[in-house]
Amino acid sequence: MAGYPFLHSVAAVAGQLAGVIHGETGIPPEWIDRVAWGQAIWDRADRLFELQLA
């Protein structure tokens, strides 16, 4: 990977676009269970969504 320092950025953008297209249901549950700080991330996302609706 040393020859391709931008790949992490490309992968991050690709993941964000996939999230926009497929939404939460497009993520396999076993992947969600393995995310570091997963519950904290979901809680923060829920809070941001609530603030958007306010």
Backbone as CSV, one residue per row, in Angstrom:
resi,resn,N_x,N_y,N_z,CA_x,CA_y,CA_z,C_x,C_y,C_z
1,MET,0.809,-1.203,0.000,0.000,0.000,0.000,0.852,1.268,0.000
2,ALA,2.144,1.130,0.208,2.994,2.308,0.310,2.968,3.145,-0.962
3,GLY,2.730,2.514,-2.105,2.693,3.244,-3.355,1.369,3.938,-3.619
4,TYR,0.388,3.716,-2.763,-0.943,4.268,-2.968,-1.456,4.942,-1.696
5,PRO,-0.875,6.078,-1.323,-1.224,6.710,-0.046,-2.653,7.246,0.012
6,PHE,-3.315,7.362,-1.105,-4.658,7.932,-1.152,-5.762,6.886,-1.040
7,LEU,-5.423,5.612,-0.999,-6.449,4.568,-1.023,-7.395,4.620,0.170
8,HIS,-6.905,4.991,1.348,-7.789,5.067,2.503,-8.862,6.131,2.282
9,SER,-8.478,7.244,1.682,-9.447,8.310,1.399,-10.472,7.859,0.372
10,VAL,-10.008,7.165,-0.662,-10.916,6.661,-1.692,-11.893,5.666,-1.078
11,ALA,-11.406,4.789,-0.232,-12.268,3.809,0.417,-13.287,4.487,1.330
12,ALA,-12.865,5.533,2.033,-13.790,6.253,2.919,-14.909,6.905,2.121
13,VAL,-14.563,7.540,1.011,-15.582,8.180,0.179,-16.509,7.133,-0.436
14,ALA,-15.948,6.026,-0.901,-16.773,4.957,-1.467,-17.749,4.419,-0.421
15,GLY,-17.290,4.264,0.809,-18.169,3.799,1.880,-19.278,4.787,2.182
16,GLN,-18.956,6.064,2.145,-19.976,7.092,2.390,-21.021,7.080,1.287
17,LEU,-20.591,6.957,0.040,-21.537,6.905,-1.073,-22.409,5.649,-0.998
18,ALA,-21.804,4.533,-0.631,-22.587,3.299,-0.476,-23.625,3.470,0.627
19,GLY,-23.257,4.170,1.687,-24.204,4.426,2.774,-25.376,5.277,2.315
20,VAL,-25.096,6.270,1.486,-26.169,7.120,0.960,-27.116,6.305,0.088
21,ILE,-26.557,5.435,-0.730,-27.362,4.660,-1.672,-28.153,3.559,-0.966
22,HIS,-27.499,2.823,-0.074,-28.111,1.629,0.514,-28.669,1.841,1.922
23,GLY,-28.242,2.887,2.602,-28.749,3.160,3.944,-28.284,2.143,4.968
24,GLU,-28.834,2.279,6.153,-28.455,1.416,7.275,-28.729,-0.056,6.996
25,THR,-29.800,-0.341,6.275,-30.155,-1.737,6.010,-29.173,-2.420,5.064
26,GLY,-28.321,-1.640,4.398,-27.326,-2.222,3.509,-26.091,-2.725,4.228
27,ILE,-26.009,-2.497,5.531,-24.855,-2.947,6.312,-25.213,-4.264,6.995
28,PRO,-24.457,-5.320,6.729,-24.739,-6.593,7.402,-24.626,-6.435,8.929
29,PRO,-25.570,-6.981,9.675,-25.553,-6.838,11.143,-24.250,-7.304,11.788
30,GLU,-23.621,-8.342,11.240,-22.376,-8.824,11.841,-21.246,-7.809,11.669
31,TRP,-21.317,-6.956,10.666,-20.327,-5.884,10.519,-20.562,-4.819,11.573
32,ILE,-21.811,-4.478,11.786,-22.150,-3.448,12.772,-21.676,-3.860,14.158
33,ASP,-21.836,-5.131,14.482,-21.428,-5.629,15.795,-19.920,-5.520,16.021
34,ARG,-19.137,-5.444,14.951,-17.681,-5.415,15.074,-17.092,-4.007,15.055
35,VAL,-17.915,-2.991,14.877,-17.414,-1.613,14.796,-16.982,-1.132,16.176
36,ALA,-15.771,-0.577,16.234,-15.296,0.000,17.488,-16.192,1.174,17.865
37,TRP,-16.576,1.262,19.103,-17.459,2.314,19.619,-18.795,2.325,18.878
38,GLY,-19.212,1.167,18.393,-20.420,1.079,17.576,-21.650,1.681,18.220
39,GLN,-21.919,1.349,19.471,-23.119,1.871,20.132,-23.040,3.380,20.294
40,ALA,-21.872,3.890,20.616,-21.700,5.341,20.761,-21.937,6.048,19.423
41,ILE,-21.481,5.437,18.346,-21.687,6.021,17.013,-23.172,6.031,16.666
42,TRP,-23.871,4.915,16.923,-25.317,4.863,16.625,-26.074,5.872,17.476
43,ASP,-25.701,5.995,18.746,-26.364,6.969,19.623,-26.162,8.389,19.114
44,ARG,-24.959,8.703,18.692,-24.668,10.043,18.173,-25.444,10.302,16.885
45,ALA,-25.498,9.302,16.015,-26.247,9.453,14.756,-27.728,9.686,15.039
46,ASP,-28.282,8.933,15.983,-29.691,9.129,16.354,-29.929,10.536,16.883
47,ARG,-29.006,11.014,17.705,-29.143,12.370,18.276,-29.067,13.436,17.185
48,LEU,-28.134,13.285,16.250,-28.028,14.227,15.147,-29.304,14.230,14.298
49,PHE,-29.869,13.053,14.087,-31.115,12.973,13.325,-32.244,13.684,14.062
50,GLU,-32.322,13.497,15.374,-33.342,14.177,16.178,-33.174,15.692,16.110
51,LEU,-31.945,16.170,16.161,-31.690,17.611,16.086,-32.088,18.175,14.721
52,GLN,-31.926,17.376,13.698,-32.294,17.809,12.347,-33.806,18.031,12.271
53,LEU,-34.555,17.193,12.963,-36.018,17.277,12.918,-36.563,18.394,13.797
54,ALA,-35.768,18.884,14.736,-36.230,19.911,15.673,-36.365,21.269,15.023
